[in-house]
């Protein structure tokens, strides 16, 4: 399993989660390989953007979850129903097939 970043991240893109990830699996919002550097720029417009967790890289440690200031990160199995579309969105950002 993996952790999922959900809709509350949209418009925030706070990178506190990136800073604590021991395996650097949090990427985006524009670059699936980057580490959110663009979100740290002073002129960054986060209006319709969010960060993503690569499910192939995530070790399910949970270090990111308490760091999120908008409570947008959930264990995939514990993602609230209202945010379940975020699961597929995270997988697709990395060109992966979401779980069925």
N, C-alpha and C positions, 0 to 999 in steps of 0.2 A: 504494500500500500504506500501511499504518499500523502503529503499534506496538499491542500488546495487553497489557493487565494481566490476569494469570492468578491462579489460586487462592491462591498463597502470600500475596497481599495481603489475603485475607479474614482478618479479625481483627486486622490490623495498621493498615491505612489510614494509613501514614506519608505525609506530604505533601511529602517532599523532592523528589519528582518534579514536583509542582505548581510548586514554587518555581523550577525551572530551565527549565520549558517556555517557549520564546520566543513561542508563539502561544496560550497559555492553553487548550489543548485537553483538559486532564485535569480531569474533573468527578466529582461524586458525593460520597459514596456515596448520598445521598438525593436530590440535586438535579442533574438532567442539565444545568442551566445554571450551577450554582454551581461554585466552584473548591475544593471540599473544605473550606470554612471550618468546617462542622460537625464534621469530623474533628479539627480543631485545638482544640476546646473541651475543657477539663479533665474534664468529666463525660461525654464521648463514649464510648459503648459500641460498640466495633468488632466485637463477637463474630461477627456473621454478615454483615459489610459489607466492601466494597472500593471502590476508585476505578476509574474507567473513562476510556479515551481515545476521544474522538469521532473516528471515522475520516474524517469530512468536513472536520475542522479540522486534523488531524495533518499536518505537513509532512515526516514521516519523517526528522527530524534525528537522533534517537537520544539527545538530551541527557538524557532521563529514565532511560534504561536503567541507566547506572552509578550513579545516585543511589538506586536502590531497595535498601533494606537487606535485603530478603528475596528478591532475585532473581526478582521476579514479572513483569518487563516483557521482552517479546520482540518482535522484528520479526515481523509476522504470518506471513511465509513461513518463519520459523525457530522457530515455536512448537512446543515438544516435543509429541509425540503425546498424552501424558497430559493436556495442558492445551488441546488443540484445542477442546473445548466452550466454552472461554472466548472464543473468537473470536466465535461466535454471540451469546454473552451480552453482549459489549461492544457489538456492533451493535444488538442489541435494546434495550439500556438507552436508546439514543438514538432508538428508534422506526424504525430502519433495517433493511433486509433484509440478512442476512448473505450473504457470497459463497457461491456454490454450488460 
